[in-house]
Amino acid sequence: MSPTTTDQTPSIVCAPDSFKGSASAPAAAAAMARGARAVFPGARITELPFADGGEGTLDALLAVWGTRPRAVDTVDALGRTTSAAFGLSPDGRTAVIEAAQANGLPQVSDVELRPERADTYGVGLIAAAALDLGVEEILLCIGGSASTDGGTGILSALGARFTDANGDPVAPGGGGLAAITTVDTAGLDRRATAVRWRIAVDVDNPLTGPRGAAAVFGPQKGADADSVAVLDSGLGHLAEVLTGTSAEADSLAATPGFGAAGGIPLGLTTMLGAEVVPGSTMVAEAVGLTETLADSDFVLTGEGSFDSQSLGGKVVAAVRDHAPASARVIVIAGRVGLSAAQCREAGITAALSIAPGPSDLATLSERAEALIEDTAAQACALSAQPDTPFQRRKDTP
């Protein structure tokens, strides 16, 4: 169906990412739905909050699944007691964990950053809590971490031991990686190796080198040039310890995505058989994106800032790719950085900013949900008119 008047009842899907600092993905989806309903009162409107595997993924999946977050006691990246949450699918078979709930930068923003000490042990404690509930699969979202430990903290929390030449446990964090000579898996929780692990990444950086975990992301975690060198060398050494040969280590270190979140994919792929996948792909499968969009006429998506990066594996690109060619894909964003021609070339019908005029970020953030609702209503009203350029979109390349 290709609706051209408000007399028809289109199928509309509202599938936005979060507007960071302004509206969660569920809140943005609800606002879009309200705006669409104002124009099409009888439309079939589906709210499908989405995410790319980073911040907001837990909220988005829980909203779609209709389940509640599970609280768990854990520790932050510096070993201080804190609390976190994870989610379960309706059937209890799949757990979703946001690593940043434990080892995220916001959790340690009150103290001086210690990039060589920060670790992922707290993430492992969350995983252990999920295993206690009998899950069969763990979806691990790893964006926003404060650590660069190659996933050794997670593995330590699950029972693995990383020891030095004297047989003593190495210091936690990336600063201790270079001292590792032996990995003892005798105490590793066998449940951790039995479940399926999927690690969501939204970057393609390799483990080491100029584009690696330490060089690119270390400075935002407090690492100076000396610490970057220590962390980069430590990750390379860990890769060699885990693979057994320099050649295999070099190959692994060059793998796209292994530099995400301080190298977490390194330890979990080699020791737990984890699979590394693009975050948007993992979330799309978890929420049934293809099936939900199959008969859609209008698709409203969006995020805080829509620009060229949005088309490279982020939420908007995933929604566009899964939408039927006949659907009108409309992006609603706080900031729009692409021209109309660029949108059409990218397979986007149109992109609209929620800004009602010259506005500062604080004002837009405060009024985000109301502005998203109003912009969605305007987009639907324009789409409902005959002979409007909104009626068709260029097929995705």
C-alpha positions as CSV (number, residue, x, y, z in Angstrom):
1,M,0.0,0.0,0.0
2,S,1.2,3.5,-0.8
3,P,-1.0,5.9,1.1
4,T,-1.5,9.4,-0.4
5,T,-4.4,10.7,1.7
6,T,-5.3,10.7,5.3
7,D,-8.4,8.6,4.5
8,Q,-6.2,5.6,4.2
9,T,-4.8,3.6,7.1
10,P,-1.0,3.2,6.6
11,S,1.3,1.0,8.5
12,I,3.8,3.2,10.3
13,V,6.9,2.0,12.3
14,C,8.7,4.3,14.7
15,A,12.2,2.9,15.1
16,P,14.6,5.6,16.4
17,D,17.8,5.4,18.3
18,S,18.1,7.4,21.6
19,F,18.6,11.1,21.4
20,K,21.6,11.1,23.7
21,G,21.1,13.2,26.8
22,S,17.6,14.1,25.7
23,A,15.3,11.2,25.0
24,S,15.8,7.4,25.3
25,A,14.9,5.3,22.3
26,P,11.6,4.1,23.9
27,A,10.7,7.7,24.7
28,A,11.6,8.9,21.2
29,A,9.6,6.1,19.6
30,A,6.6,7.0,21.7
31,A,6.8,10.6,20.8
32,M,7.0,9.8,17.1
33,A,4.0,7.5,17.5
34,R,2.0,10.3,19.0
35,G,2.9,12.6,16.2
36,A,2.0,10.0,13.6
37,R,-1.3,9.2,15.3
38,A,-2.3,12.9,15.2
39,V,-2.3,12.7,11.4
40,F,-3.4,9.1,10.9
41,P,-5.7,8.3,13.8
42,G,-6.6,4.9,12.4
43,A,-3.1,3.9,11.3
44,R,-1.3,0.7,12.4
45,I,1.5,2.2,14.4
46,T,4.3,0.1,15.9
47,E,6.9,1.5,18.3
48,L,10.2,-0.2,17.9
49,P,12.9,1.5,19.9
50,F,16.3,0.6,18.4
51,A,20.0,0.8,19.1
52,D,23.4,0.1,17.6
53,G,24.7,-2.1,20.4
54,G,26.1,0.8,22.4
55,E,24.5,3.1,25.0
56,G,20.8,2.6,25.2
57,T,20.7,-1.0,23.8
58,L,19.5,-2.4,27.1
59,D,16.6,0.0,27.4
60,A,15.6,-0.5,23.7
61,L,15.6,-4.3,24.0
62,L,13.7,-4.3,27.3
63,A,11.1,-2.0,25.8
64,V,10.6,-4.3,22.8
65,W,10.7,-7.5,24.9
66,G,8.4,-6.1,27.5
67,T,10.6,-7.4,30.3
68,R,12.1,-5.6,33.4
69,P,15.7,-4.9,34.1
70,R,17.4,-7.2,36.7
71,A,19.5,-5.5,39.4
72,V,22.9,-6.9,40.3
73,D,25.7,-5.9,42.7
74,T,29.0,-5.5,40.9
75,V,32.1,-3.3,40.8
76,D,33.2,-0.4,38.6
77,A,36.3,-0.2,36.4
78,L,38.4,0.6,39.5
79,G,37.0,-2.1,41.7
80,R,34.6,0.0,43.7
81,T,31.2,-1.5,44.7
82,T,28.3,-0.4,42.5
83,S,25.1,-1.7,41.1
84,A,24.1,-2.4,37.6
85,A,21.3,-3.9,35.6
86,F,20.9,-6.5,32.8
87,G,18.0,-7.8,30.8
88,L,16.4,-11.1,29.9
89,S,14.3,-12.0,26.9
90,P,10.7,-13.1,27.5
91,D,11.7,-16.8,27.4
92,G,14.6,-16.3,29.7
93,R,17.1,-17.8,27.3
94,T,18.9,-14.6,26.3
95,A,20.6,-12.0,28.5
96,V,21.6,-8.6,27.3
97,I,24.4,-6.9,29.2
98,E,25.7,-3.3,28.7
99,A,29.4,-3.5,29.8
100,A,29.3,0.3,30.5
101,Q,26.8,-0.4,33.4
102,A,29.9,-1.7,35.3
103,N,33.1,-0.4,33.6
104,G,31.8,2.7,31.9
105,L,33.5,6.1,32.0
106,P,30.5,7.7,33.8
107,Q,31.0,5.3,36.7
108,V,34.5,6.6,37.4
109,S,33.9,10.3,36.5
110,D,34.2,11.3,40.2
111,V,37.9,10.3,40.5
112,E,41.1,10.6,38.5
113,L,41.1,8.2,35.6
114,R,43.6,5.3,35.9
115,P,43.8,3.8,32.4
116,E,46.4,1.1,33.4
117,R,44.4,0.0,36.4
118,A,40.8,0.0,35.0
119,D,39.4,-3.4,34.2
120,T,36.3,-5.3,33.2
121,Y,35.9,-7.5,36.3
122,G,32.6,-5.9,37.1
123,V,31.2,-6.9,33.7
124,G,32.2,-10.5,34.4
125,L,30.2,-10.4,37.7
126,I,27.1,-9.3,35.7
127,A,27.7,-12.2,33.3
128,A,28.0,-14.6,36.2
129,A,24.6,-13.4,37.6
130,A,23.1,-14.0,34.1
131,L,24.5,-17.5,34.0
132,D,23.0,-18.2,37.5
133,L,19.6,-17.7,35.8
134,G,20.3,-20.4,33.2
135,V,20.6,-18.3,30.1
136,E,21.7,-19.9,26.9
137,E,23.0,-16.8,25.1
138,I,24.6,-13.5,26.2
139,L,24.4,-10.4,24.1
140,L,27.3,-8.2,25.3
141,C,27.2,-4.5,24.3
142,I,30.6,-3.1,25.0
143,G,30.6,0.6,24.1
144,G,31.7,3.4,26.5
145,S,34.2,1.4,28.5
146,A,36.8,3.0,30.8
147,S,39.2,0.0,30.5
148,T,41.8,-1.5,28.1
149,D,42.3,-5.0,29.5
150,G,41.5,-7.2,26.6
151,G,38.6,-8.8,28.4
152,T,40.9,-10.3,31.1
153,G,38.8,-8.8,33.9
154,I,35.6,-10.5,32.6
155,L,37.4,-13.8,32.3
156,S,38.9,-13.4,35.8
157,A,35.5,-12.9,37.3
158,L,34.4,-16.1,35.6
159,G,37.2,-18.1,37.2
160,A,40.2,-17.8,34.8
161,R,43.6,-16.9,36.3
162,F,46.3,-14.8,34.6
163,T,49.6,-15.3,36.2
164,D,53.2,-14.1,35.8
165,A,56.5,-16.0,35.6
166,N,56.4,-16.6,39.4
167,G,52.9,-18.0,39.2
168,D,51.4,-15.0,40.9
169,P,48.3,-13.2,39.7
170,V,49.1,-10.2,37.5
171,A,47.9,-6.8,38.5
172,P,44.4,-6.0,37.2
173,G,43.9,-3.8,34.2
174,G,45.8,-3.2,31.0
175,G,48.9,-2.3,32.9
176,G,49.4,-5.9,34.0
177,L,48.9,-7.6,30.6
178,A,52.6,-7.5,29.7
179,A,53.5,-9.7,32.7
180,I,51.1,-12.5,31.8
181,T,52.9,-15.8,31.0
182,T,50.2,-18.4,31.8
183,V,46.4,-18.5,31.6
184,D,44.9,-21.1,33.9
185,T,41.4,-22.1,32.9
186,A,40.9,-24.9,35.5
187,G,38.6,-22.7,37.5
188,L,36.8,-21.1,34.5
189,D,33.0,-21.4,34.9
190,R,32.1,-24.1,32.5
191,R,28.7,-22.5,31.9
192,A,30.6,-19.5,30.4
193,T,32.0,-21.8,27.7
194,A,28.7,-23.6,27.1
195,V,26.6,-20.5,26.3
196,R,26.6,-18.5,23.1
197,W,28.3,-15.1,23.4
198,R,27.7,-12.4,20.9
199,I,29.6,-9.2,21.2
200,A,28.1,-6.0,19.7
201,V,30.6,-3.6,18.2
202,D,30.1,-0.3,16.4
203,V,33.7,0.4,15.4
204,D,36.1,-1.4,13.1
205,N,39.3,-0.6,14.8
206,P,41.9,-3.4,15.1
207,L,43.3,-4.4,18.5
208,T,46.7,-2.7,18.3
209,G,48.6,-0.2,16.2
210,P,47.9,3.4,15.2
211,R,44.1,2.7,14.9
212,G,44.1,0.2,17.8
213,A,42.2,0.2,21.1
214,A,44.9,2.1,23.1
215,A,46.0,4.6,20.5
216,V,42.5,5.7,19.4
217,F,40.4,5.3,22.6
218,G,43.0,5.3,25.3
219,P,43.3,9.1,25.6
220,Q,39.6,9.5,26.4
221,K,40.1,7.0,29.2
222,G,42.9,9.1,30.6
223,A,45.9,7.5,28.9
224,D,48.9,9.8,28.1
225,A,51.5,8.8,25.5
226,D,53.4,6.5,27.9
227,S,50.2,4.7,29.0
228,V,49.1,4.3,25.4
229,A,52.4,2.5,24.7
230,V,52.0,0.3,27.7
231,L,48.5,-0.7,26.9
232,D,49.1,-1.2,23.2
233,S,52.1,-3.4,24.0
234,G,50.2,-5.3,26.6
235,L,47.3,-6.1,24.3
236,G,49.8,-7.4,21.7
237,H,51.4,-9.6,24.3
238,L,48.1,-10.9,25.5
239,A,47.2,-11.9,21.9
240,E,50.4,-13.9,21.6
241,V,49.9,-15.6,25.0
242,L,46.3,-16.6,24.0
243,T,47.2,-17.8,20.5
244,G,50.6,-19.3,21.1
245,T,52.4,-17.8,18.1
246,S,53.4,-14.4,16.9
247,A,51.9,-15.0,13.4
248,E,48.5,-15.9,14.9
249,A,48.7,-13.0,17.3
250,D,49.4,-10.5,14.5
251,S,46.5,-11.8,12.5
252,L,44.2,-11.6,15.4
253,A,45.4,-8.1,16.4
254,A,44.5,-6.9,12.9
255,T,41.0,-8.1,13.0
256,P,38.4,-5.3,12.5
257,G,36.4,-4.6,15.6
258,F,38.9,-6.2,18.1
259,G,39.9,-2.7,19.2
260,A,36.4,-2.0,20.6
261,A,36.0,-1.3,24.3
262,G,39.7,-1.8,25.2
263,G,40.0,-5.1,23.3
264,I,37.3,-7.1,25.1
265,P,36.7,-9.2,21.9
266,L,40.2,-10.6,22.1
267,G,39.8,-12.5,25.4
268,L,36.2,-13.5,24.8
269,T,36.6,-14.9,21.3
270,T,39.8,-16.9,22.1
271,M,38.6,-18.3,25.4
272,L,34.8,-18.4,25.2
273,G,34.3,-18.7,21.5
274,A,32.4,-15.4,21.3
275,E,31.2,-14.0,18.0
276,V,31.8,-10.4,17.2
277,V,29.0,-8.8,15.2
278,P,28.0,-5.3,14.2
279,G,25.8,-3.9,17.0
280,S,23.0,-2.8,14.7
281,T,22.9,-6.3,13.1
282,M,22.6,-8.0,16.5
283,V,19.9,-5.7,17.8
284,A,18.0,-6.0,14.5
285,E,17.9,-9.8,14.9
286,A,16.9,-9.5,18.6
287,V,13.9,-7.2,17.9
288,G,12.8,-8.8,14.6
289,L,13.4,-5.6,12.6
290,T,13.0,-7.2,9.2
291,E,9.7,-8.8,10.1
292,T,8.3,-5.6,11.7
293,L,9.2,-3.4,8.8
294,A,8.0,-5.9,6.1
295,D,4.6,-4.3,5.4
296,S,5.4,-0.7,6.5
297,D,4.4,2.3,4.5
298,F,6.1,5.0,6.6
299,V,9.2,4.4,8.7
300,L,10.2,7.1,11.2
301,T,13.7,6.7,12.5
302,G,16.2,9.1,13.9
303,E,18.9,10.0,16.5
304,G,20.5,13.1,18.1
305,S,22.7,14.0,15.2
306,F,22.2,12.7,11.6
307,D,25.3,12.9,9.4
308,S,27.5,10.8,7.1
309,Q,28.6,8.6,10.1
310,S,24.9,7.7,10.6
311,L,25.0,5.8,7.3
312,G,27.9,3.5,8.3
313,G,26.4,0.8,10.4
314,K,24.4,2.9,12.8
315,V,20.7,2.8,13.6
316,V,19.4,4.8,10.7
317,A,21.4,2.7,8.2
318,A,20.1,-0.5,9.7
319,V,16.5,0.7,9.6
320,R,16.9,1.9,6.0
321,D,18.4,-1.4,4.9
322,H,15.6,-3.5,6.4
323,A,12.8,-1.3,5.2
324,P,10.9,-2.4,2.0
325,A,11.8,-0.3,-1.1
326,S,8.3,1.0,-1.3
327,A,8.3,2.5,2.2
328,R,9.1,6.2,3.0
329,V,12.0,6.3,5.4
330,I,12.0,9.6,7.2
331,V,14.8,10.7,9.6
332,I,14.0,12.9,12.6
333,A,17.1,14.3,14.4
334,G,18.3,17.0,16.6
335,R,20.8,18.0,14.0
336,V,20.7,17.2,10.3
337,G,24.1,17.4,8.5
338,L,23.1,16.0,5.1
339,S,21.5,17.8,2.2
340,A,18.3,16.6,0.5
341,A,20.3,15.3,-2.4
342,Q,22.6,13.3,-0.1
343,C,19.6,11.8,1.7
344,R,18.0,10.7,-1.5
345,E,21.3,9.2,-2.7
346,A,21.5,7.3,0.6
347,G,18.0,5.9,0.3
348,I,16.4,8.3,2.8
349,T,13.2,9.9,1.8
350,A,13.8,13.0,3.9
351,A,15.6,14.2,7.1
352,L,14.0,16.8,9.4
353,S,15.5,18.6,12.4
354,I,13.4,19.0,15.5
355,A,14.8,22.5,16.0
356,P,12.0,25.0,15.6
357,G,14.5,27.8,14.9
358,P,17.7,29.0,16.3
359,S,18.0,27.0,19.5
360,D,20.7,26.1,22.0
361,L,21.3,22.5,22.9
362,A,19.9,22.8,26.4
363,T,16.6,24.0,25.1
364,L,16.4,21.2,22.5
365,S,17.2,18.6,25.1
366,E,14.7,19.9,27.6
367,R,11.9,19.9,24.9
368,A,13.1,16.9,22.9
369,E,10.1,14.7,23.2
370,A,7.6,17.4,22.4
371,L,9.7,18.5,19.4
372,I,10.1,14.9,18.2
373,E,6.3,14.5,18.4
374,D,5.7,17.7,16.4
375,T,8.2,16.9,13.8
376,A,6.8,13.5,13.3
377,A,3.4,14.9,12.8
378,Q,4.7,17.4,10.2
379,A,6.5,14.6,8.4
380,C,3.4,12.4,8.3
381,A,1.2,15.3,7.1
382,L,3.6,16.0,4.2
383,S,3.8,12.4,3.4
384,A,0.0,12.2,3.3
385,Q,-0.3,14.7,0.5
386,P,-0.6,13.6,-3.1
387,D,2.3,14.4,-5.5
388,T,4.7,15.1,-2.8
389,P,8.4,14.3,-3.2
390,F,8.1,12.4,0.1
391,Q,6.1,9.7,-1.6
392,R,9.0,7.8,-3.0
393,R,12.6,7.1,-2.0
394,K,15.6,6.0,-4.1
395,D,16.3,2.3,-3.8
396,T,19.2,1.7,-1.5
397,P,22.4,1.2,-3.4
